[in-house]
């Protein structure tokens, strides 16, 4: 008995992939990272390294900052605190940006102490900052 009725399986709707929300999320992430990268301020210190084995500095004009591993700071032999360093350097530099300041620090000096000293030297008004380390031996 075939009365024309067939029992077919119910048709399932074909799954569709909607990528519009995915594009929205990717776009929002792109905007977020672009905005976040503009707020990042790179902190860097420009150093002029001598081209030869040793740099020659005139002894009568030399400003030498010595940093000891314990945090002691000396400017041409005068013991100073970190806060006094900037004002003393400003007085000795006299507004001359080309005036050379050499910072002597050993490997035992903490990096944060060295960076703080270098920041104070730059804030004193010089653009000629030299970094010296003791020779191994």
C-alpha positions in Angstrom: 0.0 0.0 0.0 1.6 3.0 -1.3 -0.6 6.0 -0.8 2.2 8.6 -1.7 3.2 9.4 1.8 6.9 9.2 2.5 8.5 9.4 5.8 11.6 11.5 5.2 13.9 12.5 7.9 13.2 16.0 9.1 15.5 18.4 7.5 17.9 20.1 9.8 18.7 23.7 9.1 22.2 24.1 7.8 24.5 25.7 10.4 25.7 29.2 9.4 28.7 31.0 10.8 28.1 34.6 11.5 31.5 36.4 11.5 30.1 39.9 12.2 30.5 39.6 16.0 34.0 38.2 15.5 35.0 41.2 13.4 33.6 43.5 16.1 35.7 41.9 18.8 38.9 42.0 16.7 38.2 45.6 15.8 37.8 46.5 19.5 41.0 44.7 20.4 42.8 46.6 17.7 41.5 49.9 18.9 42.4 49.0 22.5 46.0 48.1 21.7 46.5 51.2 19.5 45.3 53.4 22.3 47.2 51.6 25.0 50.5 51.9 23.1 50.2 55.7 22.9 50.2 55.8 26.7 53.4 53.9 27.0 56.3 56.4 27.4 59.7 54.8 26.8 62.1 55.7 29.5 65.6 55.6 28.1 68.9 57.3 28.9 71.1 58.5 26.0 74.7 57.6 26.6 77.7 58.7 24.5 80.2 55.9 24.6 83.8 56.7 23.8 85.1 55.4 20.5 88.6 54.7 21.7 89.8 52.5 24.6 89.9 55.5 26.9 88.3 58.9 26.7 90.5 61.9 27.5 89.0 64.5 29.8 90.6 67.7 30.8 91.4 67.4 34.5 90.7 71.1 35.4 87.2 71.0 34.0 86.2 67.5 34.9 83.1 66.9 37.0 83.3 63.4 38.4 80.5 61.7 40.3 81.6 58.5 42.1 79.0 56.1 43.2 79.9 53.5 45.9 78.2 50.2 46.3 76.7 51.3 49.6 75.0 54.3 48.0 77.6 56.9 48.9 77.8 59.7 46.3 80.8 62.0 45.8 81.2 64.9 43.4 84.9 65.6 42.9 85.6 64.1 46.4 82.7 66.1 48.1 80.3 63.7 49.8 76.7 64.5 48.9 73.2 63.1 49.2 71.2 62.2 46.2 69.1 65.4 46.7 72.1 67.6 47.0 73.7 66.3 43.9 71.5 68.1 41.5 71.8 71.5 43.1 75.6 71.2 43.4 75.9 70.2 39.8 73.7 73.0 38.6 76.0 75.5 40.4 79.1 74.0 38.9 77.8 73.5 35.4 76.4 77.1 35.2 73.9 76.4 32.4 76.5 75.0 30.0 74.8 71.9 28.4 78.1 70.8 26.8 79.9 70.5 30.2 81.0 66.9 30.7 80.0 64.9 33.8 81.5 61.5 34.3 79.8 59.0 36.5 82.1 56.3 38.0 80.3 53.2 39.2 81.4 49.6 39.8 79.5 46.5 39.0 78.4 46.2 42.7 76.4 49.4 42.5 72.6 48.7 42.2 71.2 49.6 38.9 68.4 51.7 40.5 71.0 53.8 42.4 73.0 54.4 39.2 69.9 55.4 37.2 68.8 57.8 40.0 72.2 59.4 39.9 72.2 59.7 36.1 68.7 61.2 36.3 69.9 63.9 38.7 72.9 64.6 36.5 70.7 65.1 33.5 68.3 67.2 35.5 71.2 69.5 36.5 71.3 70.7 32.9 74.1 68.8 31.1 73.7 66.7 28.0 77.2 65.4 28.0 77.0 62.4 30.4 79.7 59.8 30.5 79.6 56.5 32.3 82.9 54.9 33.5 83.5 51.6 35.1 86.6 50.3 36.7 88.9 48.2 34.6 88.9 44.6 35.4 92.1 43.4 36.9 
